[in-house]
Amino acid sequence: MGIQEMSLAMEKYVMPAANKLGNERHLRAIRDAFMSLLPITFTGGIAAVLSSAPSVEAAGNGFTRAWAGFVANNSTIFSWINALTLGAMSLYICVGIIHFLCKTAKIESFLPILLGVCGFLMLVIEPQSLGWDGKVVEMSYMDGKGLIPAMLISILTADLYCYMRKREFGKISLPDTVPASLSDVFASIVPGAVLMILYIAIFTVMNKMGTTLPKLIYGILSPSLAAVDNLGFTIIITLLVHVFWFFGIHDAALSGVLAPIRDGNLSLNAAAQAAGEALPNIFTTPFWVYFVVIGGCGSVLALAIMLATSKSQQLKAIGRLGLIPAFFNISEPIIFGLPLMLNPVFFVPFLFTSVLNGTIAFITMQIGLIGRSYAMLSWQMPSVIGAFFSTMDWKAPVLILILIVIDGLIYFPFFKMYERTMVKMESGEEAEA
C-alpha cells in the first residue's frame, strides 16, 4: 500500500475517529485542565530543582555547600511548596475539569466547583484525628495517585449538576425582584444537596470498608498503571502519535489520554524526590518533551539545522524560518512548511527518530546511567536545557546532544535525496526563466 492509499484510508477510517476522540467533551476538558495547570507545575518544578542540592555532608566547598545549607535550613518551605503544587495536582485537575465541562454546557462553574472540591476533599483525604485541639489528615493521594478519582469526581459532579440545572430539578422559584446571583444559589440548593448526599454515601461505604476511594482504585489499577511505564508502551505511543501527525492529525487528539499518565507519573516522581526516595517512573511529561520529541514532534531540530544550510534556496528558507521554533520544541513550521506531513520521502525518519530517542533515553534511565525526571519547567524550554533541569543530571544534556546527532544521521540520506530533487526543480525553473 502506497502513501496515497494509506492517506485515503487514514482520512476515511482514522480521521473521523481521531476527531471525535479529540472533540469528546470529557477528554477535551481533561486536556484543557492539564494545559491550564502549567503555572502551578512550573512553580513546583522550580522548587524541585532548587531543593535538589546534595546533602550537607556530601557537599563540597563554595557554591554547593552554600546551596546545600540553604536547602537544609529551608526544607520545610520547599516541602510545603511541593505538597501544594505537584503534590496537590489532583485537586487542581478536579477544579479544571469541572470548569471546562460547565463551560461547554454553558453553566456557571463556581458552585459546581465548590461542590466538587468538597467531594474531592471528602473522598480523597483520609481523616486520622479530628479532635477539637487539632485535626490530622492523610493527604498523600492528592498528587498523581489521586488523578483517577479526581477525574471521576469532577466528571460526576459537572455532569450531574448540569443535568439537574438544565432540567430545573428541585428549582426553588423566587420573585423577579430577587437578585440573579441569589436566585442562582437557591436554584442550586437541591442539585447541590443531591451531590453532597452522594459524596457522603460513598465516603460512608469507604470508611466502613476501612479504605478510601483512591486507595481502592489505586490498589485495583496499580498493575495496569505500572504496565504503561515501560519501553514497549513508550515505543507504541510514540509511533501512534507520529503516525497521527504524519497524516495531519494533531497529537492533541491523544492528550486527554496521555496527559494523566505523563503528569501523574511526574507528580509521583516529584514526591519521591522531595522525600529523598528513588524515583519510580520514567515516562513523564519532561521525558516526553525533552528526551523523546527533540525539536517537537518528528524530532525535527536536527533536520532544521540541515535545512538551514541546504543548497536548495527553498529548503534553506524553510530551515531558517523553522530553526528557532524547533530549538524551542515547536515543529509546526517544519512539518507544514517542508512539508513533512504526507511526504513519502520523510515517512521513515519522521516516525522513527522520536521512537529511537525514546528507546535510548528510556534504557539509559532504566539502567541508571541518566537520572529520571521530576521537574517540568516549560514545554518551550530547549531540550538540552530542560533535560538538565528536569533531572539535575549533567549527563542528560550530553545525551540530548548525542540524540540530536543520531536524529541528523537518520534524516540525512532522506534530506539529501529531497534536496537533490528540489535543486533540480529550482535549476529547471531558472533555466526556463
WOZIQUI-V624485 format. One record per pair of residues at least 24 apart in sequence whose C-alpha atoms are under 6 Angstrom apart, sorted by the first residue. I is the first residue (numbers start at 1). GAP is how many residues later the second one is. Records with the same first field share a line. If there is no record, write none. Layout:
I = GAP ; GAP
This chain:
22 = 231
27 = 229
29 = 68 ; 71 ; 72
30 = 67 ; 226
31 = 224 ; 225
33 = 60 ; 63 ; 64
40 = 45
41 = 45
42 = 335
44 = 38 ; 41 ; 42
45 = 330 ; 331 ; 332
86 = 181
87 = 56
88 = 54 ; 55
89 = 54
90 = 52 ; 53 ; 56 ; 57 ; 60
94 = 56 ; 60
98 = 56 ; 60
116 = 41
119 = 80
123 = 80 ; 90
143 = 124
144 = 120 ; 123 ; 124
146 = 68
149 = 65
161 = 30
229 = 54
235 = 120
238 = 117
242 = 109
246 = 95 ; 96
247 = 95
266 = 108
269 = 105
270 = 104
282 = 90
286 = 90
290 = 93 ; 97
292 = 62 ; 65 ; 66
293 = 61
295 = 31 ; 32 ; 34
296 = 33 ; 34 ; 35
298 = 52
299 = 55
301 = 25
302 = 102 ; 106
312 = 111
327 = 55
328 = 52 ; 53 ; 54
329 = 51
349 = 62
353 = 54
